[in-house]
Amino acid sequence: MTTTTEQNRNAQYPEGLRFGRIPITAVSPVVEDGRFPAKGIPGSDIAVGATVFREGHDQLGVSAVLYDPRGKEVQRVRMTPVGSGLDRWAGTLTPRAKGLHTFTIEGWSDVFGTWEHDATIKIAAGVDVELMLAEGAALFTRAAGERTGRDATLFRRAAEVLADADQGVDARLAAGLSPEIHEAIARKPIRSLVTASRAYPINVERELAGRAAWYEFFPRSEGASYNPETAEWTSGTFREATKRLDAVAAMNFDVVYLPPIHPIGRTHRKGPNNTLTAGPADPGSPWAIGSADGGHDAIHPDLGTFEDFDAFVARARELDLEVALDLALQAAPDHPWVQTHPEWFTTRVDGSIAYAENPPKKYQDIYPINFDNDPGGLSKEILRIVLMWIQHGVKIFRVDNPHTKPVQFWEWLIARVNKKHPDVIFLAEAFTRPPMMHALGRAGFQQSYSYFTWRNTKTELEEYFTEISTVSPAYFRPNFFVNTPDILTEYLQYGGPAAFKIRAVLASMASPLWGVYSGYELFEHVARPGAEEYIDNEKFQYRPRDYAAAEAEGRSLAPFITRLNAIRRAHPALGDLENLTIHGSTDPATVVFAKHKQTAEGKDTVIVVVNVDPHSTRESTVSLDLARLGLDAADMDENGTFLVDDLLTGQTFTWGEHNYVRLDPYVEPAHILSIRRQR
């Protein structure tokens, strides 16, 4: 019920006032006051909040309203106060379709709530009894005039009983506070002084933009062979790489990511382990793009033809995999651009073109691109290349070092591509400072690499999990890669097989996006001396692997990874980012977090307990915040305990608020527990 429209409310005041009748401030999720949209995916729960208050003591109601791309209201939720005396309200919106949605916050005078509060207190104290009952009768009479059907009849009947002086006071008051009345009010509150915030955007993108498991491998290593007589290698091909797709799909991955597949330059080609001198048979780094065979719009002839690539993509699609291609905007000295467009590079005072550096690393085989000399021409060429690969079935691009290019360019490129192809996804490989990483998310990157790779201790993990789930989810979707061709952390170098399990559990359970670079499942852990990267790095040489033999001999983590991905698919709570909550443990190496989600099928709650010390058995008392787990009386017995099923081992435990755990990293370093709900 709205007794005062917004137009009437503001008519007596000058135009341009910043506050409405009900002040609404600090709305979230809002990115830079709405200049950029917040991020969402269909079915994801988006936490919304606002600070809403009013003068006086009348009751206040707050709602969040979601509108689809056509401006049609698709969801309305009543928000609840959080904290004490903070006037902060929270709720959850869940978009169901893709597209640019908007949401608003509405603050309003809760007419029924105010009357209920005043009448209950005063009548119990014998103060203004008849006045309170008369006001209730008038309230329901007005409300009945604005309702139809069952609610109108219900309200008229309540008004009649409230006004009937022949009945007892308690019976008259009860008629206005019946369960049926509360149910009708909950469905459609009686409101006045309705004030709406401005509309804020939420860009809802397809599911793989926010929920996916990635697997990276080099096509040239698949089927590569070595001839000891000639000491030469023969490259793998797309035809051989296609055979690997079945195993990737069997591990329940969603995306198969390929490093650059283009021709590789000869000039300053790097040799094994990043040496400056390459032998005639050394393949070079795939990121040194370009040769006489072509540039970014060509395929390395050793890998095959476009027909072979198209067959690879088609087979992936048959297996419900999508192919992600590396978009590395840089060039080898042999790239055609160097001759045709030297203005696209940085020329030093001695006339040479500057090569890439990331001190102390030097990449003499790569020329960075300079966007300042011909931004229009360069941008047009890059757009052409991206659209060409889209025509070959690529809808996901992992972008190499986007932080070394102007953010403005990315905003332009992603907007242009997504306008024509809204399902295309861009992943930012930007291991750099937080402002740049977050700016790339605002500019349109659907997801990004993250600092997870270097967060190992309990304190580091708890702080980072809290940040990515509460501070930055509106504009930054972290993809938790456990390793990359460039990154082999000390934790993996020295932690043994347990370390690989631990990192896989943390990544796959904490983030809806996670990734694995091939070799991880084989526990590859030997680093180049003095470096945080693999010895005999696949970036510079062929690395064929016998995955099947390792699995047959019990030397593979593939079954464990398969199980983790199956758990992710079976539990919708793991598909959201913002629902992660940290829980307590008495051990400094035991991390506890949970994810809870209400779905149409019921409640889904997963509790993850991980021993992050790969060398020692840890014992701890785990303390759970039961309110954050969505537990109710039906889920617990009279002692406040409930059943949890370990999704890794199949064991069942009886848990409560405080629970003893013992995790041996040489047996199983983690519990992944699902709360068993009563049906």
Helices and strands as residue ranges (DSSP letters): H 6-10, E 24-28, G 32-34, E 38-40, E 46-52, E 60-67, E 73-78, E 80-82, E 88-93, E 99-110, H 111-125, H 129-145, H 149-163, H 169-176, H 179-187, E 191-196, E 200-204, G 207-209, E 212-216, G 219-221, E 225-227, E 232-234, H 238-250, E 255-258, G 272-274, H 306-318, E 322-327, E 330-331, H 336-340, G 342-344, E 356-358, E 361-363, E 367-368, H 375-391, E 396-400, G 402-404, H 407-420, E 425-429, H 434-443, E 447-449, G 451-454, H 458-466, I 467-471, E 478-481, H 490-494, H 496-510, E 513-517, G 520-522, H 547-552, H 558-570, G 572-575, E 580-585, E 590-599, E 602-611, E 618-623, G 626-629, G 633-635, E 642-646, E 652-655, E 658-663, E 670-675
